Amino acid sequence: MEEIKNLVTVESDVDELLDDELAKMLEETVNTALTLEGVEVPCEVNILLTDDEGIREVNRQMRGVDNPTDVLSFPMFDLKPGEHPTEEDKDPGADTVPLGDMCISVERAQAQACEFGHCFAREINYLCVHSVLHLLGYDHMDEGPMKAQMREHEEKVMKVLDLAR
């Protein structure tokens, strides 16, 4: 099977939050999640790393919620869990499907890693996987089957990344 070439862009609005190692790690995480979910077309995913104040501003502007959070996801498609983008979804003139954007608070990821007793790499990768699944239509708005389905898929990816609990 031919390896799919996804386009993952990692940027930061706070200089000290991004280094090449972190960008490469998040790119690998997105690629692993998309592969394990069975996505068969190359996708474009944009990641913005920020601090709590930056994500609070994005949350306020985009969702009308004036609070910081750990991760925000902005899917380009209204997919259902298990549905995937297709060749027809590719951006005209491009070789990729614009799957969506995510915004991660590095500050919040660091605090949650301490709070939950695991390393920063596990936490920020978990937030990235969580967001990729949102971009693919997964949700956790209930405490029942939807949340359980999403958690199962998150843990499958984290295990492959060798970052399982």
DSSP file with accessible surface (Angstrom, degrees, kcal/mol):
  #  RESIDUE AA STRUCTURE BP1 BP2  ACC     N-H-->O    O-->H-N    N-H-->O    O-->H-N    TCO  KAPPA ALPHA  PHI   PSI    X-CA   Y-CA   Z-CA
    1    1 A M              0   0  209      0, 0.0     2,-0.2     0, 0.0     3,-0.0   0.000 360.0 360.0 360.0 131.7    0.0    0.0    0.0
    2    2 A E        -     0   0  174      1,-0.1     2,-0.2     0, 0.0     0, 0.0  -0.454 360.0-112.0 -71.9 136.6    1.3    3.4   -1.0
    3    3 A E        -     0   0  142     -2,-0.2     2,-0.4     1,-0.1    -1,-0.1  -0.505  30.0-126.8 -70.3 133.0    2.0    5.8    1.8
    4    4 A I        -     0   0   37     -2,-0.2     2,-1.1    35,-0.1    -1,-0.1  -0.661  13.0-139.3 -83.3 133.7   -0.3    8.8    1.8
    5    5 A K        -     0   0  149     -2,-0.4     2,-0.2     2,-0.0    -1,-0.1  -0.770  24.6-174.0 -97.5  91.4    1.4   12.2    1.9
    6    6 A N        -     0   0   20     -2,-1.1     2,-0.7    36,-0.2    38,-0.2  -0.543  22.7-130.1 -79.4 154.0   -0.7   14.3    4.2
    7    7 A L  E     +a   44   0A  82     36,-2.9    38,-2.6    -2,-0.2     2,-0.5  -0.927  29.3 178.7-107.8 108.2    0.2   18.0    4.6
    8    8 A V  E     -a   45   0A  15     -2,-0.7     2,-0.5    36,-0.2    38,-0.2  -0.962   7.1-168.1-114.6 118.8    0.5   18.9    8.3
    9    9 A T  E     -a   46   0A  43     36,-2.3    38,-3.5    -2,-0.5     2,-0.5  -0.931   0.6-169.1-109.4 125.5    1.4   22.5    9.1
   10   10 A V  E     +a   47   0A  23     -2,-0.5     2,-0.3    36,-0.2    38,-0.2  -0.972  16.2 162.0-116.5 122.1    2.4   23.3   12.7
   11   11 A E  E     -a   48   0A 122     36,-2.8    38,-3.0    -2,-0.5     2,-0.3  -0.878  21.1-151.0-131.6 165.6    2.7   27.0   13.6
   12   12 A S  E     -a   49   0A  28     -2,-0.3    38,-0.2    36,-0.2     3,-0.1  -0.996  16.9-156.5-138.6 144.5    2.7   29.0   16.9
   13   13 A D  S    S+     0   0   86     36,-1.8     2,-0.4    -2,-0.3    37,-0.1   0.365  92.1  61.2 -96.8   4.1    1.7   32.5   17.8
   14   14 A V  S >  S-     0   0   25     35,-0.5     3,-2.2     1,-0.1     4,-0.3  -0.963  81.5-145.7-129.8 111.3    4.1   32.4   20.7
   15   15 A D  G >  S+     0   0  148     -2,-0.4     3,-1.3     1,-0.3    -1,-0.1   0.838  92.8  52.2 -48.3 -47.3    7.7   31.9   19.6
   16   16 A E  G 3  S+     0   0  159      1,-0.3    -1,-0.3     3,-0.0     3,-0.0   0.554  95.6  72.4 -75.0  -2.5    9.0   29.8   22.5
   17   17 A L  G <  S+     0   0   27     -3,-2.2     2,-0.5    32,-0.1    -1,-0.3   0.643  90.8  62.2 -85.1 -13.8    6.2   27.2   22.2
   18   18 A L    <   +     0   0   54     -3,-1.3     2,-0.3    -4,-0.3    -1,-0.1  -0.943  51.2 160.8-123.6 131.7    7.4   25.6   19.0
   19   19 A D     >  -     0   0   92     -2,-0.5     4,-2.4     1,-0.0     5,-0.2  -0.910  51.2-103.1-134.9 168.5   10.5   23.7   18.1
   20   20 A D  H  > S+     0   0  148     -2,-0.3     4,-2.6     1,-0.2     5,-0.2   0.860 118.5  54.9 -60.3 -37.9   11.3   21.3   15.2
   21   21 A E  H  > S+     0   0  159      2,-0.2     4,-2.3     1,-0.2    -1,-0.2   0.928 110.1  45.4 -63.8 -44.2   11.0   18.2   17.5
   22   22 A L  H  > S+     0   0   14      2,-0.2     4,-2.6     1,-0.2     5,-0.2   0.931 113.1  50.4 -65.4 -43.5    7.5   19.1   18.6
   23   23 A A  H  X S+     0   0   21     -4,-2.4     4,-2.3     1,-0.2    -2,-0.2   0.930 112.2  47.3 -61.0 -44.0    6.4   19.9   15.1
   24   24 A K  H  X S+     0   0  148     -4,-2.6     4,-2.4     1,-0.2    -1,-0.2   0.905 111.2  51.8 -64.7 -40.8    7.7   16.6   13.8
   25   25 A M  H  X S+     0   0   47     -4,-2.3     4,-2.2     2,-0.2    -2,-0.2   0.935 111.3  46.2 -62.2 -45.4    6.0   14.7   16.7
   26   26 A L  H  X S+     0   0    0     -4,-2.6     4,-2.5     2,-0.2    -1,-0.2   0.887 110.3  53.8 -68.3 -35.6    2.6   16.3   16.0
   27   27 A E  H  X S+     0   0   82     -4,-2.3     4,-2.5    -5,-0.2    -1,-0.2   0.936 109.9  47.8 -61.5 -44.9    3.0   15.7   12.2
   28   28 A E  H  X S+     0   0  110     -4,-2.4     4,-2.8     1,-0.2    -2,-0.2   0.905 110.3  53.0 -62.5 -39.2    3.6   12.0   13.0
   29   29 A T  H  X S+     0   0    2     -4,-2.2     4,-2.6     2,-0.2    -2,-0.2   0.931 109.8  46.7 -63.3 -46.1    0.6   11.9   15.3
   30   30 A V  H  X S+     0   0    0     -4,-2.5     4,-2.6     2,-0.2     5,-0.2   0.945 114.0  48.5 -61.1 -47.3   -1.7   13.3   12.7
   31   31 A N  H  X S+     0   0   35     -4,-2.5     4,-2.4     1,-0.2    -2,-0.2   0.913 112.4  48.4 -60.7 -42.5   -0.4   10.9   10.1
   32   32 A T  H  X S+     0   0   24     -4,-2.8     4,-2.8     2,-0.2     5,-0.2   0.932 112.2  48.5 -63.8 -45.7   -0.7    7.9   12.4
   33   33 A A  H  X S+     0   0    0     -4,-2.6     4,-1.9    -5,-0.2    -2,-0.2   0.929 112.8  47.2 -61.7 -45.5   -4.3    8.9   13.4
   34   34 A L  H  <>S+     0   0    2     -4,-2.6     5,-2.4    -5,-0.2     4,-0.4   0.913 113.7  48.7 -64.6 -40.3   -5.4    9.3    9.8
   35   35 A T  H ><5S+     0   0   87     -4,-2.4     3,-1.5    -5,-0.2    -2,-0.2   0.947 111.8  47.9 -63.9 -48.5   -3.8    6.0    8.8
   36   36 A L  H 3<5S+     0   0   57     -4,-2.8    -1,-0.2     1,-0.3    -2,-0.2   0.808 108.7  55.2 -65.1 -27.3   -5.4    4.1   11.6
   37   37 A E  T 3<5S-     0   0   14     -4,-1.9    -1,-0.3    -5,-0.2    -2,-0.2   0.519 116.8-116.0 -81.7  -6.1   -8.8    5.6   10.9
   38   38 A G  T < 5 +     0   0   30     -3,-1.5     2,-0.4    -4,-0.4    -3,-0.2   0.712  51.5 166.9  83.0  20.4   -8.5    4.4    7.3
   39   39 A V      < -     0   0    6     -5,-2.4    -1,-0.2    -6,-0.2   -35,-0.1  -0.577  13.0-173.9 -71.7 124.6   -8.4    7.7    5.5
   40   40 A E        +     0   0  151     -2,-0.4    -1,-0.1    45,-0.4    46,-0.1   0.311  56.8  70.4-108.7   5.3   -7.3    6.9    2.0
   41   41 A V  S    S-     0   0    8     44,-0.2     2,-0.2   -37,-0.1    55,-0.1  -0.938  91.4-100.0-119.8 147.7   -6.8   10.4    0.5
   42   42 A P        -     0   0   25      0, 0.0    55,-2.4     0, 0.0     2,-0.3  -0.472  45.6-162.3 -67.1 133.1   -4.1   12.9    1.4
   43   43 A C  E     - b   0  97A   0     53,-0.3   -36,-2.9    -2,-0.2     2,-0.5  -0.812  16.6-135.0-116.8 157.6   -5.4   15.5    3.8
   44   44 A E  E     +ab   7  98A  45     53,-3.3    55,-1.4    -2,-0.3    56,-1.3  -0.953  24.2 178.3-111.4 127.8   -4.3   18.9    5.0
   45   45 A V  E     -ab   8 100A   0    -38,-2.6   -36,-2.3    -2,-0.5     2,-0.5  -0.999  12.4-156.6-130.7 129.2   -4.4   19.6    8.7
   46   46 A N  E     -ab   9 101A  49     54,-1.8    56,-2.6    -2,-0.4     2,-0.5  -0.920   6.9-165.1-108.8 132.2   -3.3   22.9   10.2
   47   47 A I  E     -ab  10 102A   4    -38,-3.5   -36,-2.8    -2,-0.5     2,-0.5  -0.969   3.9-165.8-119.9 126.0   -2.2   23.1   13.9
   48   48 A L  E     -ab  11 103A  51     54,-2.6    56,-2.7    -2,-0.5     2,-0.5  -0.960   7.8-157.9-109.0 121.1   -1.8   26.3   15.8
   49   49 A L  E     +ab  12 104A   0    -38,-3.0   -36,-1.8    -2,-0.5   -35,-0.5  -0.846  28.8 148.7 -95.2 134.7    0.1   26.1   19.1
   50   50 A T  E     - b   0 105A   0     54,-2.5    56,-2.7    -2,-0.5    57,-0.7  -0.789  41.9-100.1-147.7-173.9   -0.7   28.9   21.5
   51   51 A D     >  -     0   0   46     -2,-0.2     4,-2.5    54,-0.2     5,-0.3  -0.485  50.4 -85.3-106.8-176.2   -1.0   29.7   25.2
   52   52 A D  H  > S+     0   0   31      1,-0.2     4,-2.1     2,-0.2    17,-0.2   0.893 128.6  49.7 -61.5 -38.2   -4.1   29.9   27.4
   53   53 A E  H  > S+     0   0  109      1,-0.2     4,-2.0     2,-0.2    -1,-0.2   0.910 110.9  50.2 -68.3 -38.4   -4.7   33.5   26.5
   54   54 A G  H  > S+     0   0   13      2,-0.2     4,-2.1     1,-0.2    -2,-0.2   0.927 113.1  44.3 -64.9 -44.3   -4.4   32.8   22.8
   55   55 A I  H  X S+     0   0    0     -4,-2.5     4,-2.9     1,-0.2    -1,-0.2   0.857 109.6  57.6 -71.7 -30.3   -6.8   29.8   22.8
   56   56 A R  H  X S+     0   0   80     -4,-2.1     4,-2.5    -5,-0.3    11,-0.3   0.928 107.7  47.8 -61.9 -42.2   -9.2   31.9   25.0
   57   57 A E  H  X S+     0   0   62     -4,-2.0     4,-2.8     2,-0.2     5,-0.2   0.920 112.8  47.3 -66.0 -42.4   -9.3   34.5   22.2
   58   58 A V  H  X S+     0   0   29     -4,-2.1     4,-2.9     2,-0.2     5,-0.4   0.934 112.5  50.4 -63.6 -43.1   -9.8   31.9   19.5
   59   59 A N  H  X>S+     0   0    4     -4,-2.9     4,-2.2     1,-0.2     6,-1.5   0.911 112.7  46.9 -61.0 -41.2  -12.6   30.3   21.6
   60   60 A R  H  X5S+     0   0  106     -4,-2.5     4,-1.2     4,-0.3    -2,-0.2   0.944 116.8  42.3 -67.1 -46.5  -14.2   33.7   22.1
   61   61 A Q  H  <5S+     0   0  125     -4,-2.8    -2,-0.2     1,-0.2    -1,-0.2   0.898 125.3  32.3 -67.9 -41.9  -14.0   34.7   18.5
   62   62 A M  H  <5S+     0   0  118     -4,-2.9    -3,-0.2    -5,-0.2    -2,-0.2   0.781 136.0  18.1 -91.1 -29.5  -15.1   31.3   17.0
   63   63 A R  H  <5S-     0   0  140     -4,-2.2    -3,-0.2    -5,-0.4    -2,-0.2   0.434  93.5-118.9-123.7  -4.9  -17.5   29.9   19.6
   64   64 A G  S  <<S+     0   0   64     -4,-1.2     2,-0.6    -5,-0.5    -4,-0.3   0.722  71.9 130.8  70.8  21.3  -18.5   32.9   21.7
   65   65 A V        -     0   0   48     -6,-1.5     2,-1.5     2,-0.1    -1,-0.2  -0.935  47.9-156.3-112.2 114.9  -17.0   31.2   24.8
   66   66 A D        +     0   0   78     -2,-0.6   -10,-0.1    -6,-0.1    -9,-0.1  -0.399  60.5  92.2 -91.7  60.0  -14.8   33.6   26.8
   67   67 A N  S    S-     0   0   98     -2,-1.5    -8,-0.1   -11,-0.3    -2,-0.1  -0.993  74.7-112.2-145.4 149.4  -12.7   30.9   28.5
   68   68 A P        +     0   0   39      0, 0.0     2,-0.3     0, 0.0   -16,-0.1  -0.399  36.6 178.0 -74.0 160.8   -9.4   29.1   27.7
   69   69 A T        -     0   0   39    -17,-0.2    39,-0.2    -2,-0.1    36,-0.1  -0.875  37.8-109.0-148.6 179.7   -9.5   25.3   26.9
   70   70 A D  S    S+     0   0   39      1,-0.3    35,-2.5    -2,-0.3     2,-0.3   0.896  91.6   1.8 -86.5 -41.1   -7.0   22.7   26.0
   71   71 A V  E     -C  104   0A  13     33,-0.2     2,-0.4    37,-0.1    -1,-0.3  -0.999  54.7-162.8-150.2 142.9   -7.9   22.1   22.3
   72   72 A L  E     -C  103   0A   9     31,-2.4    31,-2.3    -2,-0.3     2,-0.4  -0.980  10.9-157.9-124.4 142.1  -10.3   23.4   19.7
   73   73 A S  E     -C  102   0A  27     -2,-0.4    29,-0.2    29,-0.2    59,-0.0  -0.970   8.8-171.4-124.0 137.4  -11.1   21.7   16.4
   74   74 A F  E     -C  101   0A  48     27,-3.3    27,-1.9    -2,-0.4     2,-0.1  -0.795  14.7-163.3-129.6  86.0  -12.5   23.3   13.3
   75   75 A P  E     -C  100   0A  64      0, 0.0    25,-0.3     0, 0.0    24,-0.1  -0.401  16.7-150.8 -71.5 147.9  -13.5   20.6   10.7
   76   76 A M  S    S+     0   0  113     23,-2.5     2,-0.3    59,-0.1    24,-0.1   0.615  81.1  46.3 -87.5 -16.7  -14.1   21.5    7.1
   77   77 A F  S    S-     0   0   55     22,-0.5     2,-1.2    58,-0.3    60,-0.1  -0.912  78.3-126.1-127.9 155.2  -16.6   18.7    6.6
   78   78 A D        +     0   0  139     -2,-0.3     2,-0.2    58,-0.1    58,-0.1  -0.641  49.5 167.9 -97.8  72.5  -19.6   17.5    8.5
   79   79 A L        -     0   0   18     -2,-1.2     3,-0.0    56,-0.3     5,-0.0  -0.521  30.2-136.4 -86.1 156.0  -18.5   13.8    8.7
   80   80 A K    >   -     0   0  111     -2,-0.2     3,-2.9     1,-0.1    58,-0.2  -0.787  46.5 -76.8-102.7 153.9  -20.0   11.1   10.8
   81   81 A P  T 3  S+     0   0   48      0, 0.0    56,-0.1     0, 0.0     3,-0.1  -0.245 123.7  21.6 -51.9 130.6  -17.7    8.7   12.7
   82   82 A G  T 3  S+     0   0   45      1,-0.4     2,-0.2    54,-0.3    55,-0.1   0.179  98.1 113.9  93.4 -17.6  -16.3    6.2   10.2
   83   83 A E    <   -     0   0   92     -3,-2.9    -1,-0.4    53,-0.3    -4,-0.1  -0.603  49.0-162.9 -81.5 150.4  -16.9    8.4    7.2
   84   84 A H        -     0   0   62     -2,-0.2    -4,-0.0    -3,-0.1    52,-0.0  -0.948  23.7-101.5-132.2 153.7  -13.9    9.7    5.4
   85   85 A P        -     0   0    5      0, 0.0   -45,-0.4     0, 0.0     2,-0.2  -0.333  41.9-150.0 -65.5 157.6  -13.2   12.5    2.9
   86   86 A T    >   -     0   0   59    -47,-0.1     3,-2.0   -46,-0.1     4,-0.3  -0.713  32.4 -90.5-123.8 175.6  -12.9   11.3   -0.7
   87   87 A E  G >  S+     0   0  101      1,-0.3     3,-1.7    -2,-0.2    -1,-0.0   0.842 123.7  62.5 -53.7 -36.1  -11.0   12.4   -3.8
   88   88 A E  G 3  S+     0   0  161      1,-0.3    -1,-0.3     9,-0.0     0, 0.0   0.694  95.3  61.5 -66.3 -18.1  -14.0   14.6   -4.7
   89   89 A D  G <  S+     0   0   50     -3,-2.0    -1,-0.3     2,-0.1    -2,-0.2   0.511  77.0 121.0 -86.3  -5.1  -13.4   16.6   -1.5
   90   90 A K  S <  S-     0   0   50     -3,-1.7     7,-0.3    -4,-0.3     3,-0.1  -0.275  76.3-102.6 -60.7 144.3   -9.9   17.7   -2.6
   91   91 A D    >   -     0   0   77      5,-2.1     3,-2.5     1,-0.1     5,-0.2  -0.486  49.0 -96.8 -63.0 131.0   -9.3   21.4   -2.9
   92   92 A P  T 3  S+     0   0  119      0, 0.0    -1,-0.1     0, 0.0     3,-0.1  -0.290 110.9  11.5 -54.3 128.9   -9.5   22.4   -6.6
   93   93 A G  T 3  S+     0   0   94      1,-0.3     2,-0.3    -3,-0.1    -2,-0.1   0.524 113.7  97.6  81.8   3.3   -6.0   22.6   -7.9
   94   94 A A  S <  S-     0   0   35     -3,-2.5    -1,-0.3     2,-0.1    -4,-0.0  -0.813  70.4-136.8-120.8 165.2   -4.5   20.9   -4.9
   95   95 A D  S    S+     0   0  130     -2,-0.3     2,-0.3    -3,-0.1    -5,-0.1   0.254  81.4  67.5-101.1   8.3   -3.5   17.3   -4.1
   96   96 A T  S    S-     0   0   16     -5,-0.2    -5,-2.1   -55,-0.1   -53,-0.3  -0.918  75.7-123.2-130.3 158.2   -5.0   17.3   -0.6
   97   97 A V  E     -b   43   0A   0    -55,-2.4   -53,-3.3    -2,-0.3     2,-1.7  -0.871  30.8-127.7 -93.5 123.5   -8.4   17.5    1.2
   98   98 A P  E     +b   44   0A  24      0, 0.0   -22,-0.1     0, 0.0   -53,-0.1  -0.553  35.2 176.2 -73.4  90.1   -8.5   20.4    3.6
   99   99 A L  E     -     0   0A   0     -2,-1.7   -23,-2.5   -55,-1.4   -22,-0.5   0.884  43.6 -94.2 -68.2 -39.3   -9.6   18.4    6.6
  100  100 A G  E     -bC  45  75A   2    -56,-1.3   -54,-1.8   -25,-0.3     2,-0.3  -0.941  33.7 -78.3 152.6-173.1   -9.6   21.2    9.1
  101  101 A D  E     -bC  46  74A  67    -27,-1.9   -27,-3.3    -2,-0.3     2,-0.3  -0.878  25.6-163.6-124.3 153.9   -7.7   23.2   11.7
  102  102 A M  E     -bC  47  73A   3    -56,-2.6   -54,-2.6    -2,-0.3     2,-0.4  -0.971   6.0-156.9-136.3 152.9   -6.8   22.7   15.4
  103  103 A C  E     -bC  48  72A   4    -31,-2.3   -31,-2.4    -2,-0.3     2,-0.4  -0.998  13.5-170.2-129.1 123.7   -5.6   25.0   18.1
  104  104 A I  E     -bC  49  71A   0    -56,-2.7   -54,-2.5    -2,-0.4     2,-0.9  -0.966  20.0-138.3-120.2 131.5   -3.8   23.6   21.1
  105  105 A S  E  >  -b   50   0A   0    -35,-2.5     4,-2.4    -2,-0.4   -54,-0.2  -0.781  13.0-169.4 -85.5 109.1   -2.9   25.4   24.3
  106  106 A V  H  > S+     0   0    4    -56,-2.7     4,-2.6    -2,-0.9     5,-0.2   0.890  88.8  56.5 -64.2 -37.3    0.7   24.3   25.1
  107  107 A E  H  > S+     0   0   91    -57,-0.7     4,-2.0     1,-0.2    -1,-0.2   0.930 110.0  43.6 -59.4 -45.9    0.3   26.0   28.5
  108  108 A R  H  > S+     0   0   65      2,-0.2     4,-2.8     1,-0.2     5,-0.2   0.891 111.4  54.5 -68.2 -38.9   -2.8   23.9   29.2
  109  109 A A  H  X S+     0   0    0     -4,-2.4     4,-2.2     2,-0.2    -2,-0.2   0.916 108.7  49.0 -61.9 -40.9   -1.2   20.7   27.9
  110  110 A Q  H  X S+     0   0   98     -4,-2.6     4,-1.8     2,-0.2    -1,-0.2   0.932 113.3  46.7 -63.7 -44.6    1.8   21.2   30.3
  111  111 A A  H  X S+     0   0   54     -4,-2.0     4,-2.6     1,-0.2    -2,-0.2   0.912 112.9  48.7 -65.0 -42.3   -0.6   21.8   33.3
  112  112 A Q  H  X S+     0   0   22     -4,-2.8     4,-2.9     2,-0.2     6,-0.2   0.863 105.7  57.6 -69.3 -33.7   -2.7   18.8   32.5
  113  113 A A  H  X>S+     0   0    5     -4,-2.2     5,-2.3    -5,-0.2     4,-0.7   0.940 112.0  42.3 -59.9 -44.6    0.3   16.5   32.1
  114  114 A C  H ><5S+     0   0  109     -4,-1.8     3,-0.7     3,-0.2    -2,-0.2   0.932 114.7  50.7 -64.7 -46.9    1.3   17.5   35.7
  115  115 A E  H 3<5S+     0   0  141     -4,-2.6    -2,-0.2     1,-0.2    -1,-0.2   0.887 116.3  40.1 -59.1 -41.2   -2.3   17.2   36.9
  116  116 A F  H 3<5S-     0   0  115     -4,-2.9    -1,-0.2    -5,-0.1    -2,-0.2   0.478 111.4-119.0 -91.1  -4.5   -2.8   13.7   35.3
  117  117 A G  T <<5S+     0   0   68     -4,-0.7     2,-0.3    -3,-0.7    -3,-0.2   0.829  74.2 105.1  74.7  32.4    0.7   12.5   36.3
  118  118 A H  S   <S-     0   0   52     -5,-2.3    -1,-0.3    -6,-0.2    -2,-0.1  -0.819  72.8 -77.1-133.9 180.0    2.1   11.8   32.8
  119  119 A C     >  -     0   0   70     -2,-0.3     4,-1.9     1,-0.1     3,-0.1  -0.310  34.1-116.2 -80.5 160.6    4.6   13.4   30.5
  120  120 A F  H  > S+     0   0   62      1,-0.2     4,-2.9     2,-0.2     5,-0.4   0.886 113.6  59.1 -59.1 -40.7    4.0   16.4   28.3
  121  121 A A  H  > S+     0   0   31      1,-0.2     4,-2.0     2,-0.2     5,-0.2   0.912 105.9  48.3 -59.0 -42.0    4.5   14.4   25.1
  122  122 A R  H  > S+     0   0   14      1,-0.2     4,-2.4     2,-0.2    -1,-0.2   0.942 114.0  46.7 -63.2 -45.1    1.6   12.1   26.0
  123  123 A E  H  X S+     0   0    5     -4,-1.9     4,-2.4     2,-0.2    -2,-0.2   0.946 114.2  44.0 -66.1 -47.9   -0.7   15.0   26.8
  124  124 A I  H  X S+     0   0    0     -4,-2.9     4,-1.9     1,-0.2    -1,-0.2   0.899 115.7  49.0 -69.9 -33.5    0.0   17.1   23.7
  125  125 A N  H  X S+     0   0    2     -4,-2.0     4,-2.8    -5,-0.4    -1,-0.2   0.900 109.5  52.5 -69.0 -38.8   -0.2   14.0   21.5
  126  126 A Y  H  X S+     0   0   30     -4,-2.4     4,-3.0    -5,-0.2    -2,-0.2   0.933 109.3  49.3 -60.5 -44.8   -3.5   13.0   23.1
  127  127 A L  H  X S+     0   0    1     -4,-2.4     4,-2.2     1,-0.2    -1,-0.2   0.896 111.7  49.6 -62.6 -37.3   -4.9   16.5   22.4
  128  128 A C  H  X S+     0   0    0     -4,-1.9     4,-2.6     2,-0.2    -2,-0.2   0.938 112.4  46.1 -66.4 -47.0   -3.8   16.2   18.8
  129  129 A V  H  X S+     0   0    0     -4,-2.8     4,-2.5     2,-0.2     5,-0.2   0.931 111.1  53.7 -59.8 -46.2   -5.4   12.8   18.4
  130  130 A H  H  X S+     0   0   17     -4,-3.0     4,-1.8     1,-0.2    -1,-0.2   0.928 111.1  46.2 -54.3 -44.6   -8.6   14.0   20.1
  131  131 A S  H  X S+     0   0    0     -4,-2.2     4,-2.5     2,-0.2    -1,-0.2   0.907 108.2  54.5 -69.7 -41.6   -8.7   16.9   17.6
  132  132 A V  H  X S+     0   0    0     -4,-2.6     4,-1.4     1,-0.2    -1,-0.2   0.931 108.1  51.2 -57.7 -42.3   -8.0   14.7   14.5
  133  133 A L  H  <>S+     0   0    0     -4,-2.5     5,-2.6     1,-0.2    -1,-0.2   0.895 107.9  51.8 -64.4 -37.6  -11.0   12.5   15.6
  134  134 A H  H ><5S+     0   0   36     -4,-1.8     3,-1.9     1,-0.2    -1,-0.2   0.918 106.4  54.1 -61.4 -41.2  -13.2   15.6   15.9
  135  135 A L  H 3<5S+     0   0    0     -4,-2.5   -58,-0.3     1,-0.3   -56,-0.3   0.807 107.6  52.3 -62.5 -26.4  -12.1   16.6   12.3
  136  136 A L  T 3<5S-     0   0    2     -4,-1.4   -53,-0.3    -5,-0.2   -54,-0.3   0.234 129.3 -95.5 -94.5  11.7  -13.2   13.1   11.3
  137  137 A G  T < 5S+     0   0   20     -3,-1.9    -3,-0.2     1,-0.3     2,-0.1   0.418  77.1 138.6  96.8  -2.1  -16.7   13.5   12.8
  138  138 A Y      < +     0   0    7     -5,-2.6    -1,-0.3   -58,-0.2     2,-0.3  -0.482  26.3 177.9 -74.9 150.5  -16.2   11.9   16.2
  139  139 A D        -     0   0   56      7,-0.2    11,-0.4    -2,-0.1    10,-0.1  -0.936  31.0-159.2-146.7 169.2  -17.8   13.6   19.2
  140  140 A H        +     0   0   51     -2,-0.3     7,-0.1    10,-0.1    -2,-0.0  -0.094  46.4 130.1-142.7  35.2  -18.2   13.1   22.9
  141  141 A M  S    S+     0   0  149      2,-0.1     2,-0.2     5,-0.0    -1,-0.1   0.737  70.4  51.6 -69.9 -21.4  -21.1   15.3   23.8
  142  142 A D  S    S-     0   0   56      2,-0.1     5,-0.1    -3,-0.1    -3,-0.0  -0.661  81.4-129.1-106.7 169.8  -22.9   12.5   25.7
  143  143 A E  S    S+     0   0  157     -2,-0.2    -2,-0.1     4,-0.1    -1,-0.0   0.232  88.7  65.3 -97.3  13.0  -21.5   10.3   28.4
  144  144 A G  S  > S-     0   0   29      3,-0.0     4,-2.3     4,-0.0     3,-0.2   0.247 110.0 -23.8-108.9-130.5  -22.6    7.2   26.6
  145  145 A P  H  > S+     0   0  105      0, 0.0     4,-2.6     0, 0.0     5,-0.2   0.822 127.9  54.7 -60.6 -37.4  -21.8    5.4   23.3
  146  146 A M  H  > S+     0   0   78      2,-0.2     4,-2.2     1,-0.2    -7,-0.2   0.937 112.3  43.4 -63.3 -46.0  -20.4    8.4   21.4
  147  147 A K  H  > S+     0   0   52     -3,-0.2     4,-2.7     2,-0.2     5,-0.2   0.924 114.2  50.5 -65.3 -42.4  -17.9    9.2   24.1
  148  148 A A  H  X S+     0   0   59     -4,-2.3     4,-2.3     1,-0.2    -2,-0.2   0.903 110.1  50.6 -63.1 -40.3  -16.9    5.6   24.5
  149  149 A Q  H  X S+     0   0   75     -4,-2.6     4,-1.9    -5,-0.2    -1,-0.2   0.933 111.9  47.0 -63.1 -44.1  -16.4    5.2   20.8
  150  150 A M  H  X S+     0   0    0     -4,-2.2     4,-2.6   -11,-0.4    -2,-0.2   0.929 111.7  50.2 -65.2 -44.6  -14.2    8.3   20.6
  151  151 A R  H  X S+     0   0   66     -4,-2.7     4,-2.7     1,-0.2     5,-0.2   0.893 108.0  54.0 -61.0 -40.3  -12.1    7.1   23.7
  152  152 A E  H  X S+     0   0  138     -4,-2.3     4,-1.8     1,-0.2    -1,-0.2   0.928 111.4  44.7 -60.4 -44.2  -11.6    3.7   22.1
  153  153 A H  H  X S+     0   0   28     -4,-1.9     4,-1.9     2,-0.2    -2,-0.2   0.884 112.2  52.5 -69.2 -38.6  -10.2    5.3   18.9
  154  154 A E  H  X S+     0   0    0     -4,-2.6     4,-2.7     1,-0.2    -2,-0.2   0.945 110.4  47.3 -60.0 -48.2   -8.0    7.7   20.9
  155  155 A E  H  X S+     0   0   49     -4,-2.7     4,-2.3     1,-0.2    -1,-0.2   0.852 107.4  56.9 -66.0 -33.6   -6.5    4.9   22.9
  156  156 A K  H  X S+     0   0   91     -4,-1.8     4,-1.8    -5,-0.2    -1,-0.2   0.945 111.7  42.2 -62.0 -44.7   -5.9    2.8   19.8
  157  157 A V  H  X S+     0   0    0     -4,-1.9     4,-2.2     1,-0.2    -2,-0.2   0.932 113.1  52.3 -68.2 -44.1   -3.8    5.6   18.2
  158  158 A M  H  <>S+     0   0    0     -4,-2.7     5,-3.4     1,-0.2     6,-0.5   0.872 107.5  53.4 -62.3 -34.5   -2.0    6.4   21.5
  159  159 A K  H ><5S+     0   0  153     -4,-2.3     3,-1.5     4,-0.2    -1,-0.2   0.933 108.3  48.8 -65.6 -43.7   -1.0    2.7   21.8
  160  160 A V  H 3<5S+     0   0   88     -4,-1.8    -2,-0.2     1,-0.3    -1,-0.2   0.882 110.4  51.8 -64.0 -34.7    0.5    2.7   18.3
  161  161 A L  T 3<5S-     0   0   25     -4,-2.2    -1,-0.3    -5,-0.1    -2,-0.2   0.477 116.3-119.8 -77.1  -1.9    2.4    5.9   19.3
  162  162 A D  T < 5S+     0   0  145     -3,-1.5    -3,-0.2    -5,-0.2    -2,-0.1   0.861  87.1 110.0  61.2  39.6    3.6    4.1   22.4
  163  163 A L      < +     0   0   39     -5,-3.4    -4,-0.2    -6,-0.1    -5,-0.1   0.024  38.5 139.8-128.3  24.4    1.9    6.7   24.6
  164  164 A A              0   0   49     -6,-0.5    -9,-0.0    -5,-0.2   -42,-0.0  -0.271 360.0 360.0 -67.5 158.2   -0.9    4.6   26.1
  165  165 A R              0   0  210    -43,-0.0    -1,-0.1   -47,-0.0   -47,-0.0  -0.284 360.0 360.0 -65.5 360.0   -1.8    5.1   29.7
